[in-house]
Amino acid sequence: MTAQQRSAGERTDALEVWIDQDLCTGDGICAQYAPEVFELDIDGLAYVKPPAAPGEEAPLLTEPGAAAPVPLPLLDDVVSSARDCPGECIHVRRVSDGAEVHGPDAP
């Protein structure tokens, strides 16, 4: 496999996002950037939610470490959320190998 093929595979590999609620500051920046993926719950912390059909509301995934798929059209917004999060608690990883590609633990 060439470096170009590997790079192309990394760009198209499925990604998922999760939030470490122990570090969440509840600023809501993530929900402003990508409300389809992030939402603040009644406890004031952010959680992820899976994609929903048009006109439907997705349930918040409130279990510790729960991850939601990152829809490709929202990738830039999710990455911006991870980059700008003051709590540094948003983690984006590849589904195939679990490697963090954006967030506080990314290389």
SEVOLUM-609089 format. One record per atom (N, C-alpha, C): atom name; residue number from 1; x, y, z; chain. Coordinates in Angstrom, 3 decimals, padded with zeros to 6 digits. Atoms other than C-alpha are relative to their C-alpha. Example, Ala and Ser with C-alpha at 12.3 -4.5 7.8 and 13.67 -1.06 7.14 Angstrom:
at/i/px/py/pz/ch
N/1/000.890/-001.190/000.000/A
CA/1/012.300/-004.500/007.800/A
C/1/000.900/001.200/000.000/A
N/2/-000.820/-001.190/-000.060/A
CA/2/013.670/-001.060/007.140/A
C/2/-000.770/001.090/000.730/A
***
This chain:
at/i/px/py/pz/ch
N/1/000.861/-001.180/000.000/A
CA/1/000.000/000.000/000.000/A
C/1/000.904/001.239/000.000/A
N/2/-000.805/-001.208/000.078/A
CA/2/001.416/003.375/-000.962/A
C/2/-000.447/000.986/001.062/A
N/3/000.354/-001.035/-000.971/A
CA/3/001.479/006.387/001.325/A
C/3/-001.248/000.740/-000.443/A
N/4/001.182/-000.710/000.512/A
CA/4/-001.089/008.048/-000.937/A
C/4/-001.263/-000.822/000.253/A
N/5/001.161/000.840/-000.262/A
CA/5/-003.446/005.068/-000.648/A
C/5/-000.336/-000.021/001.483/A
N/6/000.210/000.003/-001.443/A
CA/6/-002.952/004.965/003.120/A
C/6/-000.640/001.305/000.434/A
N/7/000.555/-001.303/-000.342/A
CA/7/-003.675/008.695/003.366/A
C/7/-001.459/000.085/-000.427/A
N/8/001.386/-000.036/000.483/A
CA/8/-006.821/008.320/001.260/A
C/8/-000.884/-000.847/000.903/A
N/9/000.778/000.852/-000.888/A
CA/9/-007.975/005.453/003.498/A
C/9/-000.265/000.663/001.325/A
N/10/000.183/-000.681/-001.267/A
CA/10/-007.447/007.538/006.617/A
C/10/-001.062/001.084/-000.122/A
N/11/000.981/-001.069/000.182/A
CA/11/-009.560/010.323/005.163/A
C/11/-001.415/-000.551/-000.069/A
N/12/001.339/000.541/000.204/A
CA/12/-012.476/008.011/004.391/A
C/12/-000.402/-001.003/001.076/A
N/13/000.302/000.954/-001.054/A
CA/13/-012.267/005.700/007.407/A
C/13/-001.086/000.580/000.909/A
N/14/001.075/-000.443/-000.883/A
CA/14/-015.338/005.864/009.634/A
C/14/000.573/000.531/001.306/A
N/15/-000.424/-000.622/-001.249/A
CA/15/-014.935/008.102/012.673/A
C/15/-001.155/000.013/000.990/A
N/16/000.995/-000.156/-001.055/A
CA/16/-016.720/008.290/015.997/A
C/16/000.527/001.016/001.001/A
N/17/-000.362/-001.033/-000.971/A
CA/17/-016.752/010.928/018.713/A
C/17/-000.587/-000.361/001.356/A
N/18/000.501/000.180/-001.364/A
CA/18/-017.092/010.706/022.469/A
C/18/000.505/001.146/000.858/A
N/19/-000.335/-001.090/-000.918/A
CA/19/-016.920/013.164/025.363/A
C/19/000.312/-000.580/001.373/A
N/20/-000.348/000.360/-001.374/A
CA/20/-015.176/012.714/028.693/A
C/20/-000.728/001.001/000.911/A
N/21/000.805/-000.910/-000.816/A
CA/21/-017.855/014.240/030.955/A
C/21/000.732/000.457/001.258/A
N/22/-000.769/-000.428/-001.179/A
CA/22/-015.373/014.375/033.866/A
C/22/000.786/001.281/-000.286/A
N/23/-000.750/-001.198/000.388/A
CA/23/-013.548/017.118/031.926/A
C/23/-000.872/001.086/-000.626/A
N/24/000.896/-000.949/000.668/A
CA/24/-016.571/018.822/030.328/A
C/24/-000.278/001.193/000.910/A
N/25/000.256/-001.228/-000.753/A
CA/25/-016.954/022.444/031.417/A
C/25/-001.403/000.551/-000.252/A
N/26/001.370/-000.428/000.271/A
CA/26/-020.471/022.810/029.982/A
C/26/-000.107/001.312/-000.755/A
N/27/000.035/-001.250/000.763/A
CA/27/-019.555/025.778/027.783/A
C/27/-000.959/-000.060/-001.190/A
N/28/000.942/000.156/001.100/A
CA/28/-021.665/024.393/024.942/A
C/28/000.533/000.373/-001.363/A
N/29/-000.570/-000.343/001.299/A
CA/29/-019.262/025.336/022.163/A
C/29/-000.265/-001.117/-001.003/A
N/30/000.231/001.137/000.894/A
CA/30/-019.630/021.844/020.721/A
C/30/-001.430/000.003/-000.543/A
N/31/001.405/-000.017/000.424/A
CA/31/-023.427/022.140/020.618/A
C/31/-000.282/001.154/-000.953/A
N/32/000.145/-001.105/000.946/A
CA/32/-023.087/025.483/018.837/A
C/32/000.565/-000.386/-001.362/A
N/33/-000.635/000.402/001.255/A
CA/33/-020.735/024.034/016.206/A
C/33/-000.746/-001.124/-000.710/A
N/34/000.603/001.197/000.602/A
CA/34/-022.512/020.707/015.630/A
C/34/-001.178/-000.483/000.841/A
N/35/001.145/000.405/-000.822/A
CA/35/-025.956/020.542/017.270/A
C/35/-000.600/-001.348/-000.398/A
N/36/000.482/001.318/000.416/A
CA/36/-026.700/017.395/015.253/A
C/36/000.758/-001.120/000.710/A
N/37/-000.855/001.011/-000.627/A
CA/37/-023.914/015.593/017.152/A
C/37/000.100/000.183/001.509/A
N/38/-000.199/-000.307/-001.416/A
CA/38/-023.645/017.336/020.545/A
C/38/-001.214/000.719/000.581/A
N/39/001.092/-000.689/-000.694/A
CA/39/-026.199/018.490/023.099/A
C/39/000.315/000.047/001.493/A
N/40/-000.139/-000.107/-001.446/A
CA/40/-026.114/019.753/026.672/A
C/40/-001.219/-000.639/000.646/A
N/41/001.095/000.651/-000.716/A
CA/41/-028.199/017.685/029.066/A
C/41/-000.366/000.846/001.213/A
N/42/000.498/-000.731/-001.163/A
CA/42/-030.045/018.824/032.173/A
C/42/001.087/000.201/001.064/A
N/43/-001.093/-000.138/-000.962/A
CA/43/-026.848/018.277/034.207/A
C/43/001.026/001.062/-000.412/A
N/44/-000.895/-001.056/000.468/A
CA/44/-025.147/021.028/032.162/A
C/44/001.218/-000.498/-000.745/A
N/45/-001.134/000.578/000.703/A
CA/45/-022.694/018.645/030.503/A
C/45/-000.394/-000.387/-001.418/A
N/46/000.237/000.366/001.391/A
CA/46/-022.323/017.835/026.818/A
C/46/000.060/-001.514/-000.176/A
N/47/000.044/001.413/000.362/A
CA/47/-023.150/014.432/025.367/A
C/47/-000.114/-000.096/-001.513/A
N/48/000.141/000.230/001.434/A
CA/48/-023.075/012.932/021.885/A
C/48/-001.332/-000.667/-000.271/A
N/49/001.206/000.698/000.425/A
CA/49/-026.022/011.658/019.935/A
C/49/000.221/-000.526/-001.413/A
N/50/-000.181/000.590/001.324/A
CA/50/-026.216/009.402/016.885/A
C/50/-000.804/000.767/-001.043/A
N/51/000.800/-000.638/001.056/A
CA/51/-027.507/010.596/013.515/A
C/51/-001.470/-000.418/000.114/A
N/52/001.442/000.268/-000.047/A
CA/52/-031.286/010.841/013.336/A
C/52/-000.598/000.228/-001.384/A
N/53/000.727/-000.202/001.247/A
CA/53/-033.710/010.603/010.453/A
C/53/-000.568/001.420/-000.021/A
N/54/000.577/-001.353/000.077/A
CA/54/-035.022/013.948/009.181/A
C/54/-001.326/000.087/000.757/A
N/55/001.209/-000.208/-000.775/A
CA/55/-037.678/015.276/011.530/A
C/55/-000.045/-000.761/001.310/A
N/56/-000.039/000.763/-001.243/A
CA/56/-036.673/012.942/014.353/A
C/56/001.115/000.518/000.888/A
N/57/-001.007/-000.409/-000.975/A
CA/57/-034.675/013.659/017.521/A
C/57/000.739/-001.242/000.485/A
N/58/-000.811/001.132/-000.461/A
CA/58/-031.814/011.325/018.404/A
C/58/000.136/000.057/001.515/A
N/59/-000.199/000.027/-001.455/A
CA/59/-031.426/010.207/022.024/A
C/59/001.443/000.339/000.353/A
N/60/-001.355/-000.249/-000.486/A
CA/60/-028.441/011.461/023.997/A
C/60/000.592/-001.303/000.499/A
N/61/-000.705/001.182/-000.471/A
CA/61/-025.859/008.780/024.682/A
C/61/000.709/000.393/001.291/A
N/62/-000.484/-000.493/-001.286/A
CA/62/-025.287/009.349/028.380/A
C/62/000.874/-000.990/000.770/A
N/63/-000.880/000.965/-000.661/A
CA/63/-023.328/006.204/029.279/A
C/63/001.434/000.500/-000.086/A
N/64/-001.404/-000.423/000.067/A
CA/64/-019.696/006.979/030.166/A
C/64/000.728/-000.671/-001.164/A
N/65/-000.749/000.513/001.141/A
CA/65/-017.537/006.603/027.060/A
C/65/-000.827/-000.301/-001.230/A
N/66/000.848/000.270/001.160/A
CA/66/-020.522/006.321/024.711/A
C/66/000.462/000.827/-001.186/A
N/67/-000.466/-000.663/001.214/A
CA/67/-019.520/007.170/021.152/A
C/67/-001.093/000.011/-001.049/A
N/68/000.954/-000.130/001.091/A
CA/68/-021.533/008.345/018.167/A
C/68/000.771/000.133/-001.310/A
N/69/-000.649/-000.167/001.294/A
CA/69/-020.666/008.126/014.473/A
C/69/000.094/001.476/-000.367/A
N/70/-000.152/-001.364/000.495/A
CA/70/-019.358/011.319/012.893/A
C/70/-000.425/000.001/-001.466/A
N/71/000.408/-000.087/001.401/A
CA/71/-021.338/012.026/009.703/A
C/71/001.015/000.849/-000.780/A
N/72/-001.015/-000.686/000.789/A
CA/72/-018.894/013.074/006.969/A
C/72/-000.315/001.476/-000.247/A
N/73/000.279/-001.427/000.215/A
CA/73/-020.747/016.358/006.223/A
C/73/000.237/000.865/001.247/A
N/74/-000.196/-000.753/-001.243/A
CA/74/-020.268/017.361/009.892/A
C/74/001.414/-000.128/000.559/A
N/75/-001.349/000.250/-000.499/A
CA/75/-016.617/016.313/010.216/A
C/75/000.721/001.288/000.375/A
N/76/-000.697/-001.251/-000.314/A
CA/76/-015.227/019.866/010.061/A
C/76/-000.539/000.640/001.275/A
N/77/000.600/-000.585/-001.205/A
CA/77/-017.689/021.055/012.729/A
C/77/000.390/-000.788/001.254/A
N/78/-000.380/000.836/-001.141/A
CA/78/-016.868/018.116/015.015/A
C/78/001.477/000.218/000.342/A
N/79/-001.426/-000.243/-000.229/A
CA/79/-013.118/018.663/014.569/A
C/79/000.207/001.377/000.633/A
N/80/-000.087/-001.336/-000.602/A
CA/80/-013.550/022.387/015.324/A
C/80/-000.449/-000.028/001.450/A
N/81/000.458/000.140/-001.380/A
CA/81/-015.476/021.433/018.454/A
C/81/001.096/-000.574/000.876/A
N/82/-001.079/000.622/-000.778/A
CA/82/-012.642/019.194/019.625/A
C/82/001.157/000.978/000.186/A
N/83/-001.130/-000.942/-000.058/A
CA/83/-010.038/021.856/018.830/A
C/83/-000.285/001.158/000.952/A
N/84/000.333/-001.205/-000.760/A
CA/84/-011.879/024.739/020.534/A
C/84/-000.595/-000.274/001.381/A
N/85/000.605/000.340/-001.290/A
CA/85/-013.284/022.878/023.552/A
C/85/000.910/000.424/001.152/A
N/86/-000.844/-000.435/-001.120/A
CA/86/-012.013/024.606/026.720/A
C/86/000.310/-001.120/000.990/A
N/87/-000.240/001.118/-000.912/A
CA/87/-012.301/021.359/028.695/A
C/87/000.882/-001.086/-000.600/A
N/88/-000.789/001.013/000.717/A
CA/88/-010.320/019.406/026.088/A
C/88/-000.531/-001.405/000.270/A
N/89/000.637/001.269/-000.353/A
CA/89/-012.796/016.582/026.521/A
C/89/-000.627/-000.722/-001.185/A
N/90/000.613/000.612/001.179/A
CA/90/-013.904/015.788/022.950/A
C/90/001.057/-000.815/-000.736/A
N/91/-000.931/000.939/000.628/A
CA/91/-012.240/012.773/021.352/A
C/91/-000.620/-000.552/-001.283/A
N/92/000.434/000.562/001.274/A
CA/92/-012.548/011.752/017.696/A
C/92/000.987/-001.105/-000.357/A
N/93/-000.874/001.131/000.292/A
CA/93/-011.210/008.324/016.798/A
C/93/-000.503/-000.782/-001.206/A
N/94/000.356/000.893/001.090/A
CA/94/-011.118/005.929/013.875/A
C/94/-000.694/-001.217/000.582/A
N/95/000.723/001.183/-000.449/A
CA/95/-013.593/003.096/014.266/A
C/95/000.847/-001.254/-000.211/A
N/96/-000.728/001.224/000.363/A
CA/96/-011.285/000.561/012.595/A
C/96/001.057/-000.410/001.014/A
N/97/-001.062/000.367/-000.930/A
CA/97/-008.449/000.747/015.120/A
C/97/-000.038/000.757/001.325/A
N/98/000.145/-000.726/-001.251/A
CA/98/-009.605/003.115/017.873/A
C/98/001.004/001.118/000.206/A
N/99/-001.013/-001.050/-000.131/A
CA/99/-006.781/005.577/017.205/A
C/99/-000.648/001.379/000.002/A
N/100/000.522/-001.369/-000.074/A
CA/100/-007.575/009.141/018.254/A
C/100/000.651/000.834/-001.097/A
N/101/-000.506/-000.817/001.108/A
CA/101/-007.255/011.457/015.251/A
C/101/-000.184/001.488/000.254/A
N/102/000.220/-001.401/-000.416/A
CA/102/-008.553/014.697/016.810/A
C/102/-000.376/-000.020/001.468/A
N/103/000.291/-000.085/-001.418/A
CA/103/-008.720/015.748/020.421/A
C/103/001.273/000.016/000.814/A
N/104/-001.153/-000.177/-000.884/A
CA/104/-006.435/015.952/023.432/A
C/104/001.024/-001.130/-000.058/A
N/105/-000.936/001.134/000.042/A
CA/105/-004.881/012.493/022.925/A
C/105/000.500/-000.313/-001.409/A
N/106/-000.449/000.216/001.370/A
CA/106/-004.274/012.812/019.167/A
C/106/001.476/000.365/-000.132/A
N/107/-001.432/-000.314/000.191/A
CA/107/-000.650/012.751/018.010/A
C/107/000.210/001.368/-000.647/A
***
